[in-house]
Amino acid sequence: MRPNIVTEAGLPTRFNQWWASIPFITSGVVIICGVIYLVCLLVGYDSFVEICFLPSLIVSRFQVYRIFTSVLFHGSLLHVVFNMLALVPLGTELERIMGSVRILYLMMLLATSNAIFHLIIASLISYNPLHPYPFFMNECAIGFSGIIFSMIVIETSLSGAQSRSVFGLFNVPAKWYAWILLILFQLLASNVSLLGHLCGILSGFAYTLGLFKYLLPGPSFYSAIESSSLLSACVRHSGFILCTGGTTYGHLPTYSNVNTASSTPLIRRNLWRNLSSWMLHRDTSTNSPTGPAQDPRFPGRGRTLGAARNQQTTTDSDLSLQTRLLDNTEPTNPEVLEGRHSTGNTGVDGSAATNQGSDNFEEELNKLVAMGFEKIQAEVALTAADGDPTVAIEILMSQQA
């Protein structure tokens, strides 16, 4: 009897541990999509033509609400389960890297861009003078899979992996991974929206190539949201991940690097300063042209999920200092935050701190490689974890799982 009791208690415990490891926004999307499907199932609602993405009605009646309702509804139990199981590892990794508020904004941006690409391609195919094919304008598409395909492209670009496994059967080059999944789903599954998945891939590549850089707010925007009293309960949640901070490596061209000239009039400089808070760009130091510049590849803190409550106990002065340091303007007091060195001075102390930080990073990276992890993936995970090897191992294990 004793072993049976332990076995029966093991499954709920493992499920609770797995669910606790999922960040705030990713778990929220899973809950919302699951609850919506259950409510539709209980009340017998199946009029998906009223909420699906239908290009003809969006164009003729301007029903833009379909852009967002279509991604939250699913047509069957297998549909919602498969999409959510695919979302959990992707959303968890991206949210740990980017932060909770940033990943939420990214999801809304991807949903909008997917819809725009869908409308453009469907219109070109349906109304072309050579061979009109109006089917795509009347196709009713629902599900979260379009955003999932976008996240596959973004996560593949961030991970730096050279190859990816397709359902554990065979490996393919990482740059063809999303396209091969698109073809396989079209061949193996029925009633699948080709344009919905294709536009998701296009949106993912548009993001990684930096085509959305003028639509992405700056760090000060996310800091203002996180410090809002309206979201204090969400920020205190153990799964909430802050967007601000982080020492980054590598390069992902999704940010604008704009330097205003000193001859710009005062009014134009102030106007540009206000507008620049909406644009992500690399933070450079004007006092140290040879100092290390912060790379925007991983804009999130990559902190551990259990550290959320401890980090919220900081004083208002620390939060104010962090906000000033993350602003796009020149920092007035470039102090060291959480072990990070300042690039404002290039003296002996600054050089020693830089060398010590890089040596520690390389030492931890070599330890992860010695444990059997790939060097590129270990570097990405260690960067997302702010140099914490324990968190890096957790991220690597979640990727392998």
C-alpha angles and dihedrals in degrees: 000000000000097000091048091054091052091049093049091049093047098070098054090045092052091046091051091050091048092048092047090056092060112095125240104265096038092052090044092056090049091051094046095049092044094048092047091053093048092049091050089048094050097046093040095241112165103146093118090156086078095058106021125105102270111170095198093057094041090056099039100038100021093234095169092162086080089072090072104026091055093061094052099050125074131193102221143010092255089050096055095039094051093046094048093047088052092046097052099068094036095045093043094054096043093045091052090052100040104026132244100278093044094051090050091053089046092054092052091046092050092048090053096045091046089054093049093049090046093053093047096048094042091051093049092050096043099044103035111130096225102058116353115207108184095179094096093055089057098041113121109214127184136166142073094263095101091062090043091058089051090051091049090058093046095046092047090052093048096046095056091216116160096208139020133206118239107217088324091288103101141348125247133184110278094235090060096041098098093043093051090050089051092054094044093051091050091051100040103035129056128222093023121154108239094188093046092057094037093053089049090057091047091051091050092053091045089056096047091048092054099247090133096049093112090053095054118092121228127251092266090062092056091044090054091052094047092050093049115118090223091066097039092110091051093047091052090055112112092233097051113109122200118233097210129093130011134142107246138202132193126021135270112178098226097111135072119235105205126169117192116220119243091233092062111118117255094248093051091047092052091046092049091047091057093046094044091064086073093054125074114225138158116273112235130183117235092197096054113041090172096046122106113277121218111253116218098214094108109027096173128088094236089211124167117269094235093055095069096094093047093051092051091063092073118116126258090251091059091050091049091050091049091050092051092049092050095047119108093240124087110285115247096203113023097194126166113270118201095336096318115133126230120248094201094094128041098200128129094274092052092048092049091051090048093050092045092050093049092045091052091049093050091046093053090044091054090050091054091048089050088054090061103263121133112260097234094048091044091052091049092049094045090050092050089049093053090242096309106138093199093058090042091056089049091053092047092049091050089052092052091047 
